[in-house]
Amino acid sequence: MSNLLPVSARWTRLPDGLDVYAAVPAAGAPAATVVVGMELFGVTAWVRKVCDRLAACGYAAIAPDFYWRTARRADLGYDDAGRKEGFRLLGHLTRDGVTADTEAAFAAGKELGAGHARAFTGFSLGGHLGVLAATRLPLDTVISCYGGWTLDGGIPLADPEPPLTPAGAAALAEHGTLLVGLVGGQDFLISPDEWQRLSKRLQQGGVRHELTVYPQAEHGFLCEDRPASYDASASDDAWQRILEVLAQLPGAGSVAGRQEPASPSAH
């Protein structure tokens, strides 16, 4: 039987100009702030639904519009045109901008009454952004769902040095960050070799980490709005893992027993 909370959610513009989609429990203080890192396609309806889902489980879920300096509230289609525009917008992101926007999102969560714990849950590009932010900011947990370009680069934001250089791994270890990685075994962006090298880099750097592979799943397997790559079984297990990890955040014990339906629904 589920024990979900009513949710209050809306777009808001922060003092520095950043737009965020913020979802919180409609009553009571959120247990912690979870910054939700968008996919390449922007803060889409699916990303907003992820925020609502996390808020129903007791968190302040804040999705920054990381593209805001170039295009406001981009919500791109899951097609070639949307992907092309997404990469164009991605090319304008800077490490300082990502860091500032992440910090502002956490401050927004605090203003909404969330506990002091800070987590970042990102999807594809958002997974990369979470890892990048954690090398610069003291985060408790980063959950990177098929986040690419962290080890070998390949986008302007990750060149000439991607986030998980030995120095980047050392920063994560110094911050005490737990890095949780979820990937599909059929992912076109992250090869099994890269995943193994990632594990080795984290081990050598002393980074607390948990890496999980879903052998039959493809890139983007969590997004039910893309039926071609969505994997219901892998998604259900991944969501269970995500919520279990978040429930371990300092001060989040009050939501540890909260359950939800396997299939998400819009609020």
Summary of the structure (lengths in Angstrom):
residues: 267
radius of gyration: 16.8
end to end distance: 18.0
largest distance: 49.5
contacts: 987
relative contact order: 0.15
helix: 36%
strand: 19%
